[in-house]
């Protein structure tokens, strides 16, 4: 009878641990979603930040704004990378968020930022993973496309005056 009680206790404990792990994973995914929405709102509500990805030359204020935005965004991607390494999230979840790196570091300007000062202070293996990710992707015109998405095709293709 004592053996049955011990087995039942172990089964109950395993069930509790499993539920605790699922709760922890759900909390991590919730935090990831909140961070992503925060980045979108920051982008949406800050014309100077959006301009950092499209203007010909940055002012010192824009350079600082872009630096801190990218630093924050990449720190979040590093946190997600750590969650994957620790087994808290699955690769498909982290991969979806990793794809955002292709936007943040998609322009030649933001890649210069990453190669020069952006990578400072990040985990060396994360830096290597980001470098490998970027090596497979050409630079993008996403931000210019975003500015032109609602213009008629002929107008969007015409040079601006």
C-alpha positions as CSV (number, residue, x, y, z in Angstrom):
1,X,0.0,0.0,0.0
2,X,2.9,2.4,0.8
3,X,4.4,1.7,-2.7
4,X,1.1,2.6,-4.3
5,X,1.0,5.9,-2.3
6,X,4.6,6.6,-3.4
7,X,3.8,6.0,-7.0
8,X,0.7,8.1,-6.9
9,X,2.7,10.9,-5.3
10,X,5.4,10.7,-7.9
11,X,2.8,10.7,-10.7
12,X,1.1,13.8,-9.2
13,X,4.5,15.5,-8.8
14,X,5.4,14.8,-12.5
15,X,2.0,16.2,-13.5
16,X,2.6,19.4,-11.5
17,X,6.0,19.9,-13.0
18,X,4.7,19.4,-16.5
19,X,1.9,22.0,-15.9
20,X,4.5,24.4,-14.3
21,X,6.7,24.0,-17.4
22,X,3.7,24.8,-19.7
23,X,2.9,27.8,-17.7
24,X,6.5,29.0,-17.9
25,X,6.5,28.6,-21.6
26,X,3.2,30.5,-22.0
27,X,4.6,33.3,-19.9
28,X,7.7,33.5,-22.1
29,X,5.6,33.6,-25.2
30,X,3.4,36.3,-23.7
31,X,6.5,38.4,-22.9
32,X,7.8,37.9,-26.4
33,X,4.5,39.1,-27.9
34,X,4.4,42.1,-25.6
35,X,8.0,43.1,-26.6
36,X,7.2,42.7,-30.3
37,X,4.1,44.9,-29.9
38,X,6.2,47.4,-28.0
39,X,8.6,47.6,-30.9
40,X,5.8,48.1,-33.4
41,X,4.2,50.9,-31.3
42,X,7.6,52.5,-30.9
43,X,8.1,52.4,-34.6
44,X,4.5,53.5,-35.4
45,X,4.6,56.5,-33.0
46,X,8.0,57.9,-33.8
47,X,8.5,59.5,-37.3
48,X,12.1,60.3,-36.5
49,X,12.8,56.6,-35.8
50,X,11.1,55.6,-39.0
51,X,13.2,58.2,-40.9
52,X,16.4,56.6,-39.5
53,X,15.9,53.7,-41.9
54,X,15.2,55.8,-45.0
55,X,16.9,59.2,-44.9
56,X,20.1,59.8,-46.8
57,X,22.1,61.0,-43.8
58,X,21.4,60.7,-40.1
59,X,21.6,63.6,-37.7
60,X,23.4,62.9,-34.4
61,X,19.9,62.7,-32.7
62,X,18.7,60.2,-35.3
63,X,21.9,58.1,-35.0
64,X,21.4,57.9,-31.2
65,X,17.7,57.0,-31.6
66,X,18.5,54.3,-34.1
67,X,21.3,52.9,-32.0
68,X,19.1,52.6,-28.9
69,X,16.2,51.2,-30.8
70,X,18.3,48.5,-32.5
71,X,20.2,47.8,-29.3
72,X,16.9,47.2,-27.5
73,X,15.5,45.1,-30.3
74,X,18.6,43.0,-30.6
75,X,18.8,42.5,-26.8
76,X,15.2,41.1,-27.1
77,X,16.3,38.7,-29.9
78,X,19.2,37.6,-27.7
79,X,16.9,36.9,-24.8
80,X,14.7,34.8,-27.1
81,X,17.8,33.0,-28.3
82,X,18.7,32.2,-24.7
83,X,15.1,30.9,-24.1
84,X,15.6,28.5,-27.1
85,X,19.0,27.3,-25.8
86,X,17.5,26.7,-22.3
87,X,14.6,24.7,-23.8
88,X,12.0,27.1,-22.7
89,X,10.7,27.8,-26.2
90,X,10.7,25.7,-29.3
91,X,12.8,26.4,-32.4
92,X,9.7,27.3,-34.5
93,X,8.7,30.0,-32.0
94,X,12.2,31.5,-31.8
95,X,12.5,31.3,-35.6
96,X,9.5,33.4,-36.1
97,X,10.9,36.1,-33.9
98,X,14.4,35.7,-35.3
99,X,13.0,36.6,-38.7
100,X,12.5,40.1,-37.3
101,X,16.3,40.5,-37.3
102,X,16.0,40.4,-41.1
103,X,13.9,43.6,-40.8
104,X,15.9,45.4,-38.1
105,X,19.2,44.6,-39.7
106,X,18.0,44.5,-43.2
107,X,19.3,47.8,-44.5
108,X,22.9,48.5,-45.3
109,X,22.9,51.2,-42.5
110,X,21.6,48.9,-39.8
111,X,24.1,46.2,-40.9
112,X,26.9,48.7,-40.6
113,X,25.6,49.5,-37.1
114,X,25.7,45.8,-36.3
115,X,29.2,45.2,-37.7
116,X,30.7,48.2,-35.9
117,X,29.0,48.9,-32.5
118,X,25.9,46.9,-32.4
119,X,27.4,43.5,-31.5
120,X,29.3,44.9,-28.5
121,X,28.1,43.3,-25.2
122,X,26.1,40.4,-26.8
123,X,26.9,36.8,-26.2
124,X,29.5,35.7,-28.7
125,X,27.5,32.7,-29.8
126,X,24.5,34.9,-30.4
127,X,26.6,37.3,-32.5
128,X,27.8,34.3,-34.5
129,X,24.2,33.1,-35.0
130,X,23.1,36.6,-36.2
131,X,26.1,36.9,-38.5
132,X,25.2,33.5,-40.1
133,X,21.5,34.5,-40.3
134,X,22.5,37.8,-42.1
135,X,24.9,36.1,-44.4
136,X,22.0,34.2,-46.0
137,X,19.9,37.4,-46.6
138,X,20.5,40.2,-48.9
139,X,19.7,43.8,-47.8
140,X,16.1,44.8,-48.1
141,X,14.1,47.8,-49.2
142,X,11.3,47.1,-46.7
143,X,11.2,50.5,-45.3
144,X,11.1,52.3,-48.6
145,X,8.4,49.8,-49.7
146,X,6.5,50.6,-46.6
147,X,6.5,54.3,-47.5
148,X,5.3,53.5,-51.0
149,X,2.9,50.5,-50.5
150,X,-0.3,52.5,-51.1
151,X,0.9,54.5,-54.1
152,X,-0.1,53.4,-57.6
153,X,2.6,51.2,-59.1
154,X,3.6,53.8,-61.7
155,X,3.9,56.5,-59.0
156,X,5.8,54.3,-56.6
157,X,8.3,53.4,-59.3
158,X,8.8,57.0,-60.4
159,X,11.7,58.9,-58.8
160,X,10.5,61.5,-56.2
161,X,11.1,65.1,-56.8
